[in-house]
Structures are given as C-alpha cells and as structure tokens.
Amino acid sequence: MFSSSTYTERRRQLCAALGSGRVLLLGNGETGMNYAANVYHFRQDSTFLYFIGIDQPGLAAVIDTATGGTTVFGDELTMDDIVWTGEQPSIRRKAAQAGIDSFQPRGELSAAVDGETHYLPPYRGAQVIALQALFGRDPESVQAQASEALIRATVQVRTPKSEVEIAEIETAVRITNEMHRAAMQTARPGVRESEVYAALMGVAHRHDTHYSFPAIVSRDGQILHNHAHKNVLAEGDLLLVDCGAESPLHYAGDMTRTFPVSAQFSDRQKAVYEVCLQSQLDAISALRPGITYREVHLIACRTIALGLKELGIMRGDVEAAVEAGAHALFFPHGLGHLMGLDVHDMENLGEAYVGYTDDLRKSTQFGLAFLRLGRTLAPGMVLTVEPGIYFIPQLIDAWRAEGKWAAFIDFDEADKFKDFGGIRIEDDYLITAEGARLLGDPVPKTVKDIEDYRAQL
C-alpha cells in the first residue's frame, strides 16, 4: 500500500469533486474457475484499490462526502479460513493503514446505503447481484442508475498520476521491458509461439507479479487481439509481441514490439516497418499539453498514408485520404489509451467520460471510432503510443468488392501483401509540463537496434 495520507487525500479530492451524498465502492470477490473453491487469480477492483487500497476479496466501502468519513465492510478470517490461508493481517489493520478507522462486518452494509447513494457501473455479474440486493433494483435499473456524477468525479481524480503512481508504472514498464527482451531472446525458427509466451510470462512470475492483460504473441499480427499461441515460427515470419506486467500495487505496463524471426528484416518487411516506426516517432514528437490526442492520432495516420503511398499501396492526396478514412484499411485502431491501474485506464467507466469530453465526442468513422483517447492532453496523463500497419485479407477483399476508397488505394498492390501479417510498435509516455517523457527503459525498436540486439544473443 501507499502511505495512509495518499489514500486520505484521494478520498478528499473525490468528496470535493462530487460535492454531496454517500459513495459506495464495491471491491471484487473471488471467481471460481470450475467450482467455487478453485478460483481465478484475484484482481481487486481498480477504483476500490485507488481510494481504499486494500487488496483483498469480499470488501466494500462507504464514503460520506459531507464529512469524508469512510467505513470498510468485510468479514475477518475464521479459523477454518486460517487453516487454508495461514494467518493474515486483519481487515481493520489494513483499513487503518489506508487512513480508515471505521470497520464493520459485511452484513451491516445494507444499513449504510440508501436510494441516493452513488455507485459506479458494475462490470461483473456478482456486482450486479450485490447492487440488486442492496437497492432492490432489477439488473437494467442497476446499470441505468449508476452515478454519472461519481463517474465524472472519479475520472477527474484518477486521470493525472502522482509521483508515487508514476514510480509504480515505471516499475511495471521495466518488467515489461524484460518480458520483451525475453521474447526476442527466445524467438527462432522452429520455436513455438507458446514457448515465447512462456519465456516472457516467466519474467513476470520471477518478479512475483502478474500480467496486466493476456499477452499477444503471434506471427499473425494482422489479427489485432490474437491470444492463440499455437503456431511454429519459421524463417520469414514477423512476430508481434504485445504484453505488459503489473507492478506490486497493480499499476500497468503495456508495450509492443514486432521483429523478424529470421536474423534480419526482409526488404519488404523493413520498408513497411520503417513507415510504422516513423508514424510513432512523429506522434511522440507531437505529445504536449494542450494538443488533443485525436490530432496526435491523425498525425500518425498521415505519416502512414504517406509512407504507404510511397510504397505504391496508397495513392492520391494524403490529407484527403486520411479525412475520408481510407488509411484505416491498414491502420484500423486508435493510436493509444490512458494507462494506470488498468491497462486501458478506467475503461469500465466508459470511453465517453475517460477518453472524450462533452465538447469532443468520439467519431463513428471506421478506424477513428476505435480511438479510445481523443481528449486534450495535460500534465500527469500516462498514455500509450501504438500505431500499427496491418494487411487483413478479409478486410482488403471486402473493401475491394465494395470499391471503397479506390481513389486512394491500389488494391492490386495491397493484394500482394495479404501474406504479410501486421506490425505494431508501442511505448508508454508521461505527459509533462514541457512535453512528454518515455517511461521505463528503451527496448530496441529501430531496424538496426533490433537486428543488432538479436545478433548478440
């Protein structure tokens, strides 16, 4: 846990932002894999962690915004529990470490809330059931009556990262760095993707931590969220590795590298890779307070469109192509997202509140619609910068059949890349008063640095 003053100040800021009423924060419970006692890895709710700090299942907390008083609700271990888990610090003691001196059994929670109590949108079935029981609402009403005011206040408080949070994120990113180096050390022709996955996960476990999301380790990089690891790597393959570790206090790292399974990039791989890398560098150069991340995203899009035009895959006016969304055939996702206690920070609260504002709404255009973060950047924000170039055969065929954006796309040339796969390059940045700072240590990402690093292994 952080210091008690950290949690006390966070709750004070929440109360000030919200103004009035009680706040109910539900912690997560255990979730059974195939029966109740055989559980998945426990992960506490991130907002509960942020304001309460106790990393233990079965808890809830109520904050009185008028007084700032906070009560934690939970049940202490029984002797039967201790037989299986060993003796653990009491909930009361953990609460005190978070600056909370009021503790009651979980059964007393219903008496501490009423119909005016603020709560956040539930994202697990168990949370919906708990809220149904507390407020006497059906599942649809439980969702509909989540507090927009609490969502906005939570986003306001959690978005800028403090120095202690940044230190935790850098710890996660440094472990993530090691995971990527382990992947680069392991990948060779004849090696299975699952062996590379095992090597990078071993790094996380060696640090006694867990992953911040299920790792993507695939030669089929054109499948954006591909969690299968069944292929055997071969000469000529590109391997896309997108992974991240959590810090001891559950802050996330998230990085992507794409590199050749062979000793060197082929000429074709190098040409596309250089376009993707330049788009990331151009986006990074634009990071600063006051610019919208939507505009940074579009900077990367224009670089990709220009680079693909130079390769003969796109054509026509670059600005017009990007405005139309033609580039999204090859770059169909957003440039990045906020990162913190969640790898997609606060995504359970809704992108309309986290990544956008009342004045800046998400686009419905294909590609741009997948941009999770569009809002104006400010000091303290932590975000990812992750452009990609993908050749998705089914999407190419569909657009060709429709004649979609034929003025900007040479489909005959695009067809030649259907066997290419995909490339993504991702790093984590902190927005500072002057611009932006890379978090963690650099991982090889230029063509030369990747080839030199792997040649030394």
MIZAMAR-92051 format. One record per residue (C-alpha): residue number from 1; residue in three letters; x, y, z. Coordinates in Angstrom, 3 decimals, m for minus. Example, Ala and Ser with C-alpha at 12.3 -4.5 7.8 and 13.67 -1.06 7.14 Angstrom:
2
1, ALA, 12.300, m4.500, 7.800
2, SER, 13.670, m1.060, 7.140
***
This chain:
457
1, MET, 0.000, 0.000, 0.000
2, PHE, 0.933, 3.639, m0.348
3, SER, 1.009, 5.866, 2.725
4, SER, m2.241, 6.478, 4.607
5, SER, m2.051, 10.153, 3.610
6, THR, m2.142, 9.161, m0.078
7, TYR, m5.495, 7.424, 0.297
8, THR, m6.866, 10.108, 2.616
9, GLU, m6.019, 12.812, 0.067
10, ARG, m7.542, 10.824, m2.793
11, ARG, m10.805, 10.458, m0.892
12, ARG, m10.748, 14.157, m0.015
13, GLN, m10.390, 15.045, m3.690
14, LEU, m13.248, 12.703, m4.588
15, CYS, m15.533, 14.258, m1.982
16, ALA, m14.652, 17.753, m3.194
17, ALA, m15.320, 16.816, m6.820
18, LEU, m18.603, 15.063, m6.041
19, GLY, m19.988, 17.572, m3.595
20, SER, m22.654, 15.636, m1.709
21, GLY, m24.062, 12.214, m0.889
22, ARG, m22.639, 8.854, 0.020
23, VAL, m20.343, 6.825, m2.215
24, LEU, m20.450, 3.031, m2.339
25, LEU, m17.315, 1.327, m3.637
26, LEU, m17.618, m2.408, m4.223
27, GLY, m14.464, m4.460, m4.127
28, ASN, m14.261, m7.615, m6.205
29, GLY, m14.792, m11.110, m4.881
30, GLU, m13.259, m14.432, m5.781
31, THR, m14.422, m16.003, m9.055
32, GLY, m14.490, m19.764, m9.475
33, MET, m12.797, m21.391, m12.447
34, ASN, m14.813, m24.606, m12.403
35, TYR, m16.077, m24.752, m8.822
36, ALA, m16.261, m22.209, m6.024
37, ALA, m13.058, m23.123, m4.199
38, ASN, m10.874, m23.329, m7.323
39, VAL, m10.584, m19.668, m8.147
40, TYR, m9.034, m17.484, m10.820
41, HIS, m6.182, m15.166, m9.916
42, PHE, m7.795, m12.481, m7.737
43, ARG, m7.746, m8.942, m9.058
44, GLN, m9.199, m6.173, m6.922
45, ASP, m11.415, m3.523, m8.486
46, SER, m9.134, m0.684, m9.560
47, THR, m11.254, 2.171, m8.199
48, PHE, m11.513, 0.359, m4.863
49, LEU, m7.727, m0.017, m4.877
50, TYR, m7.285, 3.649, m5.737
51, PHE, m9.402, 5.067, m2.924
52, ILE, m9.293, 2.285, m0.298
53, GLY, m6.042, 0.445, m1.033
54, ILE, m6.949, m2.968, 0.430
55, ASP, m6.114, m5.804, m1.959
56, GLN, m8.426, m8.470, m0.553
57, PRO, m11.669, m10.051, m1.804
58, GLY, m15.113, m9.600, m0.326
59, LEU, m14.937, m5.964, 0.739
60, ALA, m16.996, m2.812, 0.245
61, ALA, m16.578, 0.759, 1.440
62, VAL, m18.883, 3.719, 2.008
63, ILE, m17.627, 7.307, 1.949
64, ASP, m19.670, 10.165, 3.390
65, THR, m18.768, 13.123, 1.168
66, ALA, m20.020, 15.639, 3.757
67, THR, m17.575, 14.526, 6.438
68, GLY, m15.034, 12.488, 4.490
69, GLY, m15.672, 9.622, 6.891
70, THR, m15.097, 6.181, 5.396
71, THR, m16.185, 2.746, 6.586
72, VAL, m14.869, m0.547, 5.281
73, PHE, m17.223, m3.537, 5.341
74, GLY, m15.960, m7.121, 5.352
75, ASP, m15.639, m10.304, 7.349
76, GLU, m12.467, m11.230, 9.174
77, LEU, m10.957, m14.679, 8.623
78, THR, m12.421, m17.575, 10.559
79, MET, m10.274, m20.370, 11.968
80, ASP, m11.362, m22.537, 9.027
81, ASP, m10.045, m19.848, 6.664
82, ILE, m6.741, m19.646, 8.527
83, VAL, m6.237, m23.401, 8.160
84, TRP, m6.104, m22.902, 4.379
85, THR, m4.577, m19.443, 4.050
86, GLY, m2.469, m19.017, 7.167
87, GLU, m2.805, m16.035, 9.463
88, GLN, m3.264, m12.734, 7.629
89, PRO, m3.342, m9.092, 8.783
90, SER, m6.848, m8.137, 9.855
91, ILE, m9.103, m6.002, 7.656
92, ARG, m9.285, m3.484, 10.481
93, ARG, m5.485, m3.174, 10.468
94, LYS, m5.359, m2.801, 6.666
95, ALA, m8.062, m0.160, 6.820
96, ALA, m6.053, 1.795, 9.368
97, GLN, m3.065, 1.691, 7.022
98, ALA, m5.281, 3.446, 4.457
99, GLY, m6.302, 6.106, 6.975
100, ILE, m9.675, 4.479, 7.744
101, ASP, m10.657, 3.858, 11.369
102, SER, m14.206, 2.591, 10.851
103, PHE, m14.779, m1.097, 10.123
104, GLN, m17.963, m3.171, 10.203
105, PRO, m18.994, m6.709, 9.177
106, ARG, m20.180, m7.067, 5.569
107, GLY, m23.712, m7.807, 6.769
108, GLU, m24.036, m4.226, 8.035
109, LEU, m23.529, m2.713, 4.565
110, SER, m27.228, m2.520, 3.670
111, ALA, m27.903, m0.228, 6.630
112, ALA, m25.222, 2.206, 5.443
113, VAL, m26.647, 2.897, 1.958
114, ASP, m29.888, 4.325, 0.643
115, GLY, m31.510, 5.122, m2.685
116, GLU, m29.413, 8.274, m3.073
117, THR, m26.065, 6.507, m2.694
118, HIS, m23.657, 6.947, m5.608
119, TYR, m22.111, 3.852, m7.183
120, LEU, m20.143, 3.149, m10.360
121, PRO, m21.371, 0.996, m13.276
122, PRO, m20.886, m2.688, m12.401
123, TYR, m18.860, m4.786, m14.834
124, ARG, m19.120, m8.195, m13.155
125, GLY, m22.250, m10.235, m12.619
126, ALA, m21.519, m10.555, m8.910
127, GLN, m21.511, m6.767, m8.589
128, VAL, m24.886, m6.529, m10.321
129, ILE, m26.331, m9.111, m7.917
130, ALA, m24.902, m7.284, m4.899
131, LEU, m26.369, m3.966, m6.046
132, GLN, m29.723, m5.632, m6.741
133, ALA, m29.812, m6.908, m3.172
134, LEU, m28.746, m3.579, m1.656
135, PHE, m31.101, m1.321, m3.615
136, GLY, m33.944, m3.630, m4.647
137, ARG, m33.448, m2.916, m8.337
138, ASP, m33.613, m5.134, m11.404
139, PRO, m30.404, m5.617, m13.432
140, GLU, m31.326, m2.995, m16.032
141, SER, m32.072, m0.419, m13.346
142, VAL, m28.840, m1.239, m11.543
143, GLN, m26.918, m0.288, m14.682
144, ALA, m29.093, 2.695, m15.576
145, GLN, m28.897, 4.243, m12.110
146, ALA, m25.120, 4.169, m11.797
147, SER, m23.992, 7.669, m10.861
148, GLU, m22.767, 9.832, m13.728
149, ALA, m21.599, 12.372, m11.147
150, LEU, m19.428, 9.728, m9.479
151, ILE, m18.067, 8.602, m12.857
152, ARG, m17.037, 12.162, m13.703
153, ALA, m15.534, 12.775, m10.265
154, THR, m13.582, 9.503, m10.372
155, VAL, m12.191, 10.256, m13.834
156, GLN, m11.220, 13.759, m12.696
157, VAL, m9.300, 12.455, m9.686
158, ARG, m7.746, 9.318, m11.210
159, THR, m6.575, 10.736, m14.574
160, PRO, m3.498, 12.758, m13.501
161, LYS, m0.895, 10.460, m11.986
162, SER, 1.022, 11.393, m8.847
163, GLU, 4.741, 10.831, m8.388
164, VAL, 4.186, 7.632, m6.403
165, GLU, 1.915, 6.307, m9.158
166, ILE, 4.425, 7.167, m11.867
167, ALA, 7.091, 5.263, m9.929
168, GLU, 4.798, 2.215, m9.807
169, ILE, 4.056, 2.470, m13.523
170, GLU, 7.764, 2.677, m14.299
171, THR, 8.309, m0.475, m12.249
172, ALA, 5.660, m2.218, m14.358
173, VAL, 7.183, m0.890, m17.581
174, ARG, 10.679, m2.044, m16.624
175, ILE, 9.383, m5.551, m16.008
176, THR, 7.559, m5.322, m19.328
177, ASN, 10.876, m4.328, m20.935
178, GLU, 12.423, m7.544, m19.590
179, MET, 9.475, m9.532, m20.926
180, HIS, 10.082, m8.170, m24.426
181, ARG, 13.779, m8.894, m24.259
182, ALA, 12.975, m12.454, m23.190
183, ALA, 10.719, m12.786, m26.222
184, MET, 13.452, m11.511, m28.538
185, GLN, 15.896, m13.944, m26.950
186, THR, 13.586, m16.920, m27.394
187, ALA, 12.046, m16.480, m30.858
188, ARG, 13.778, m18.547, m33.512
189, PRO, 12.714, m20.674, m36.494
190, GLY, 11.251, m23.925, m35.171
191, VAL, 10.205, m22.423, m31.822
192, ARG, 6.516, m22.403, m30.945
193, GLU, 4.720, m19.154, m30.112
194, SER, 3.779, m20.795, m26.812
195, GLU, 7.472, m21.106, m25.897
196, VAL, 7.953, m17.376, m26.438
197, TYR, 4.839, m16.722, m24.369
198, ALA, 6.177, m18.951, m21.578
199, ALA, 9.511, m17.121, m21.599
200, LEU, 8.003, m13.652, m21.208
201, MET, 5.480, m14.808, m18.600
202, GLY, 8.344, m16.356, m16.660
203, VAL, 9.829, m12.868, m16.318
204, ALA, 6.618, m11.558, m14.736
205, HIS, 6.436, m14.502, m12.345
206, ARG, 10.113, m14.116, m11.460
207, HIS, 9.262, m10.601, m10.265
208, ASP, 6.368, m12.069, m8.228
209, THR, 3.823, m10.153, m10.262
210, HIS, 1.160, m10.826, m12.878
211, TYR, 0.350, m9.666, m16.371
212, SER, m1.694, m6.500, m16.920
213, PHE, m3.553, m8.194, m19.808
214, PRO, m3.272, m11.536, m21.636
215, ALA, m0.205, m11.321, m23.856
216, ILE, m0.407, m11.337, m27.659
217, VAL, 2.426, m13.404, m29.138
218, SER, 1.688, m14.137, m32.768
219, ARG, 3.116, m14.359, m36.249
220, ASP, m0.426, m13.464, m37.377
221, GLY, m0.063, m9.845, m36.368
222, GLN, m2.913, m8.804, m38.649
223, ILE, m5.301, m10.251, m36.021
224, LEU, m5.308, m7.366, m33.568
225, HIS, m6.184, m9.265, m30.393
226, ASN, m4.852, m12.730, m31.149
227, HIS, m4.384, m14.728, m27.948
228, ALA, m3.651, m18.076, m29.606
229, HIS, m0.051, m19.297, m29.308
230, LYS, m0.172, m22.451, m31.432
231, ASN, 1.995, m21.629, m34.442
232, VAL, 5.552, m22.826, m35.029
233, LEU, 7.766, m19.912, m36.062
234, ALA, 9.538, m20.104, m39.409
235, GLU, 12.071, m18.188, m41.453
236, GLY, 10.463, m15.107, m42.968
237, ASP, 7.866, m14.662, m40.219
238, LEU, 7.315, m11.452, m38.310
239, LEU, 6.471, m11.954, m34.636
240, LEU, 4.250, m9.388, m32.937
241, VAL, 4.527, m9.328, m29.131
242, ASP, 2.146, m7.115, m27.143
243, CYS, 2.447, m7.665, m23.408
244, GLY, 2.585, m5.939, m20.060
245, ALA, 3.268, m6.601, m16.402
246, GLU, 1.633, m5.201, m13.301
247, SER, 3.648, m3.545, m10.553
248, PRO, 3.313, m4.892, m6.978
249, LEU, 0.494, m2.361, m6.439
250, HIS, m1.216, m3.327, m9.721
251, TYR, m0.202, m0.448, m11.982
252, ALA, 0.152, m1.498, m15.613
253, GLY, 2.800, m1.609, m18.286
254, ASP, 1.908, m2.099, m21.962
255, MET, 4.410, m2.324, m24.813
256, THR, 4.527, m3.870, m28.279
257, ARG, 7.397, m4.879, m30.483
258, THR, 7.383, m6.575, m33.876
259, PHE, 10.545, m8.245, m35.113
260, PRO, 11.669, m10.830, m37.660
261, VAL, 12.028, m14.464, m36.688
262, SER, 14.913, m14.564, m39.157
263, ALA, 18.184, m12.835, m38.374
264, GLN, 17.181, m9.746, m40.327
265, PHE, 14.149, m7.990, m41.747
266, SER, 13.469, m8.721, m45.392
267, ASP, 13.454, m5.692, m47.681
268, ARG, 9.656, m5.747, m47.793
269, GLN, 9.341, m6.087, m44.015
270, LYS, 11.847, m3.320, m43.458
271, ALA, 10.018, m0.942, m45.803
272, VAL, 6.672, m1.327, m44.004
273, TYR, 8.296, m1.358, m40.580
274, GLU, 10.055, 1.940, m41.227
275, VAL, 6.720, 3.560, m42.117
276, CYS, 5.151, 2.323, m38.881
277, LEU, 8.134, 3.444, m36.807
278, GLN, 8.152, 6.894, m38.400
279, SER, 4.466, 7.286, m37.612
280, GLN, 5.194, 6.534, m33.958
281, LEU, 8.128, 8.947, m33.851
282, ASP, 6.029, 11.696, m35.448
283, ALA, 3.263, 11.100, m32.906
284, ILE, 5.700, 11.136, m29.993
285, SER, 7.191, 14.408, m31.216
286, ALA, 3.721, 15.965, m31.084
287, LEU, 2.977, 14.966, m27.475
288, ARG, 2.498, 18.023, m25.278
289, PRO, m0.105, 19.620, m23.021
290, GLY, m2.873, 21.384, m24.921
291, ILE, m2.989, 19.174, m28.027
292, THR, m5.827, 16.678, m28.396
293, TYR, m4.815, 13.059, m28.696
294, ARG, m7.198, 12.883, m31.635
295, GLU, m4.873, 15.243, m33.508
296, VAL, m1.818, 13.205, m32.482
297, HIS, m3.599, 10.129, m33.830
298, LEU, m4.248, 11.894, m37.136
299, ILE, m0.577, 12.896, m37.376
300, ALA, 0.321, 9.197, m37.200
301, CYS, m2.381, 8.425, m39.768
302, ARG, m0.984, 10.933, m42.241
303, THR, 2.526, 9.503, m41.858
304, ILE, 1.213, 6.006, m42.511
305, ALA, m0.781, 7.133, m45.541
306, LEU, 2.227, 8.992, m46.967
307, GLY, 4.546, 6.040, m46.358
308, LEU, 2.148, 3.561, m47.955
309, LYS, 1.726, 5.923, m50.896
310, GLU, 5.499, 5.911, m51.379
311, LEU, 5.333, 2.100, m51.381
312, GLY, 2.621, 2.214, m54.054
313, ILE, m0.102, 0.752, m51.836
314, MET, m1.998, 4.015, m51.374
315, ARG, m2.352, 6.894, m53.817
316, GLY, m3.899, 10.304, m54.268
317, ASP, m3.956, 13.209, m51.828
318, VAL, m2.794, 12.097, m48.375
319, GLU, m4.860, 14.663, m46.454
320, ALA, m7.994, 13.707, m48.374
321, ALA, m7.312, 10.006, m47.886
322, VAL, m6.994, 10.398, m44.109
323, GLU, m10.035, 12.657, m43.903
324, ALA, m12.030, 10.007, m45.756
325, GLY, m10.646, 7.222, m43.557
326, ALA, m9.062, 5.266, m46.412
327, HIS, m5.861, 4.678, m44.420
328, ALA, m7.906, 2.710, m41.858
329, LEU, m7.789, m0.291, m44.184
330, PHE, m4.222, m0.632, m42.908
331, PHE, m4.476, 1.150, m39.516
332, PRO, m7.946, 0.292, m38.190
333, HIS, m7.428, 1.066, m34.486
334, GLY, m6.637, 4.080, m32.327
335, LEU, m3.173, 5.378, m31.536
336, GLY, m3.391, 4.662, m27.826
337, HIS, m5.171, 4.906, m24.500
338, LEU, m4.709, 6.129, m20.949
339, MET, m2.872, 3.739, m18.634
340, GLY, m2.686, 3.408, m14.863
341, LEU, m4.271, 0.876, m12.516
342, ASP, m5.950, m0.521, m15.630
343, VAL, m4.073, m1.142, m18.844
344, HIS, m6.955, 0.733, m20.521
345, ASP, m7.312, 3.067, m17.597
346, MET, m10.875, 3.360, m16.213
347, GLU, m12.366, 1.821, m19.348
348, ASN, m15.118, 0.279, m17.189
349, LEU, m16.375, 3.836, m16.560
350, GLY, m16.983, 4.482, m20.258
351, GLU, m14.819, 5.976, m23.000
352, ALA, m17.212, 8.918, m23.354
353, TYR, m16.080, 10.086, m19.899
354, VAL, m12.492, 8.809, m19.819
355, GLY, m11.220, 9.457, m23.343
356, TYR, m13.574, 12.192, m24.503
357, THR, m15.498, 15.203, m23.220
358, ASP, m18.881, 16.810, m23.710
359, ASP, m17.278, 19.053, m26.331
360, LEU, m15.246, 16.340, m28.061
361, ARG, m17.226, 13.240, m28.946
362, LYS, m15.944, 10.017, m30.432
363, SER, m16.119, 9.690, m34.220
364, THR, m18.224, 6.999, m35.879
365, GLN, m15.807, 6.680, m38.821
366, PHE, m14.217, 3.239, m39.212
367, GLY, m10.804, 3.306, m37.568
368, LEU, m11.257, 6.619, m35.792
369, ALA, m14.180, 5.062, m33.932
370, PHE, m11.663, 2.756, m32.206
371, LEU, m9.609, 5.652, m30.824
372, ARG, m10.044, 5.225, m27.065
373, LEU, m8.414, 8.547, m26.164
374, GLY, m9.241, 11.752, m28.006
375, ARG, m9.260, 14.437, m25.336
376, THR, m6.807, 17.274, m24.719
377, LEU, m3.551, 16.162, m23.122
378, ALA, m2.495, 17.555, m19.750
379, PRO, 0.477, 17.051, m17.398
380, GLY, 0.224, 13.858, m15.380
381, MET, m1.533, 11.804, m18.025
382, VAL, 0.077, 8.447, m18.811
383, LEU, m0.717, 7.001, m22.218
384, THR, 0.396, 4.563, m24.871
385, VAL, 1.562, 5.425, m28.391
386, GLU, 0.952, 2.387, m30.581
387, PRO, 0.479, 2.823, m34.322
388, GLY, 0.232, m0.250, m36.492
389, ILE, 0.118, m1.335, m40.116
390, TYR, m1.841, m4.487, m40.912
391, PHE, m2.809, m6.371, m44.040
392, ILE, m6.087, m8.111, m43.191
393, PRO, m7.044, m10.264, m46.208
394, GLN, m10.768, m10.346, m45.405
395, LEU, m10.928, m6.564, m44.997
396, ILE, m8.943, m5.934, m48.182
397, ASP, m11.278, m8.249, m50.100
398, ALA, m14.388, m6.611, m48.638
399, TRP, m13.271, m3.068, m49.471
400, ARG, m12.168, m4.128, m52.942
401, ALA, m15.550, m5.752, m53.598
402, GLU, m17.289, m2.560, m52.485
403, GLY, m14.935, m0.373, m54.496
404, LYS, m14.385, 1.509, m51.257
405, TRP, m11.892, 4.382, m51.486
406, ALA, m10.459, 3.051, m54.745
407, ALA, m9.245, 6.588, m55.466
408, PHE, m6.848, 6.234, m52.522
409, ILE, m5.980, 2.510, m52.502
410, ASP, m4.240, 0.432, m55.154
411, PHE, m5.908, m2.892, m54.418
412, ASP, m3.654, m4.776, m56.840
413, GLU, m0.665, m3.710, m54.753
414, ALA, m2.499, m4.336, m51.475
415, ASP, m3.269, m7.886, m52.623
416, LYS, 0.458, m8.586, m52.821
417, PHE, 0.704, m8.035, m49.042
418, LYS, m2.083, m10.378, m47.941
419, ASP, 0.536, m12.791, m46.603
420, PHE, 2.428, m10.055, m44.747
421, GLY, 0.730, m10.079, m41.339
422, GLY, 0.939, m6.949, m39.232
423, ILE, 3.246, m4.582, m37.359
424, ARG, 2.608, m2.636, m34.175
425, ILE, 5.099, m0.583, m32.136
426, GLU, 4.085, 0.666, m28.695
427, ASP, 5.655, 2.611, m25.842
428, ASP, 4.335, 4.308, m22.695
429, TYR, 4.642, 8.062, m22.118
430, LEU, 4.019, 10.561, m19.335
431, ILE, 2.759, 13.982, m20.373
432, THR, 4.870, 16.633, m18.635
433, ALA, 4.643, 20.421, m18.440
434, GLU, 7.210, 20.664, m21.262
435, GLY, 6.116, 17.776, m23.482
436, ALA, 6.389, 14.058, m22.770
437, ARG, 8.772, 11.554, m21.205
438, LEU, 9.300, 7.891, m22.054
439, LEU, 8.515, 5.663, m19.100
440, GLY, 10.893, 2.856, m18.280
441, ASP, 13.999, 1.914, m20.215
442, PRO, 14.105, 1.807, m24.035
443, VAL, 13.541, m1.532, m25.764
444, PRO, 15.201, m1.964, m29.188
445, LYS, 12.835, m0.734, m31.907
446, THR, 14.799, 0.605, m34.882
447, VAL, 15.600, m1.938, m37.566
448, LYS, 19.308, m1.710, m36.748
449, ASP, 18.846, m1.932, m32.990
450, ILE, 16.575, m4.978, m33.260
451, GLU, 18.880, m6.796, m35.654
452, ASP, 21.979, m5.914, m33.606
453, TYR, 20.340, m6.997, m30.339
454, ARG, 19.245, m10.344, m31.704
455, ALA, 22.640, m10.908, m33.367
456, GLN, 24.288, m10.691, m29.920
457, LEU, 22.122, m13.447, m28.418
***
